[in-house]
């Protein structure tokens, strides 16, 4: 356990020194504040909207940014060490492969969690102050849940980045896999879902289609945050097609946690049996 925390602390300190925490926090803060101020510009109005409107907008747009940042943060975690020649050196220490990979993951997860909390949290305080909702406990509960699920979404893609970093033999290939993962889960998957939905309306019942959404962590994140707002459930087709206990907010948060655990467990197993 001590070795695990030493590796995690080293990765987190590297993130602070390389300005990852500061950069990600600023990106998230500017995204939230920009959406809150310019979100209604299409209707000819600018100004800070309510925190609930900001959450709904962020739930739809953050899926493009959070996975990309998480993949960039961690895609070279293992293969990068191997190419630099430091991986063999690290393994000469009394450190098991699972401890090394687990410690590095905890460090990157801490970077993502800290950046998400600081970036979105400070932006929420700023927006709530200007929109007069600073003491609305229900909205703070919803925004806290948004930050939790945003963190889990980032962790899920960090875990997938570790899996990519373990299975390749070159850093460039890890970068390519990371890019493919981003395109698949953020862009391609939903287009295929839309095609399946159209075909199901022309043929058999499509009641099973909404369960396929659970195979995409970005859709799970979006559903989890839209489920708590009646307006979003009414006007968002993605939220409207889902119902049942499995699609309650905290059940969906549990699905996101599985998206963290499964790829990370596979990555640990592969790294443990990898020939260095």
Secondary structure, 3 states (H helix, E strand, C coil): CHHHHHHHHHHHHHHHHCCHHHHHHHHHHHHHHHHHHHCCHHHCCCCCCCHHHHHHHHHHHHHHHHHHHHHHHHCCCCHHHHHHCHHHHHHCCCCCHHHHHHHHHHHHHHHHHHHHHHHHHHHHHHHHHHHCCCCCHHHHHHHHHHHHHHHHHHHHHHHHHHHHHHHCCCHHHHHHHHHHHHHHHHHHHHHHHHHHHHHHHHCCCCCCHHHHHHHCHHHHHHHHHHCCCHHHHHHCHHHHCCCCHHHCHHHHHHHHHHHHHHHHHHHHHHHHCCCC
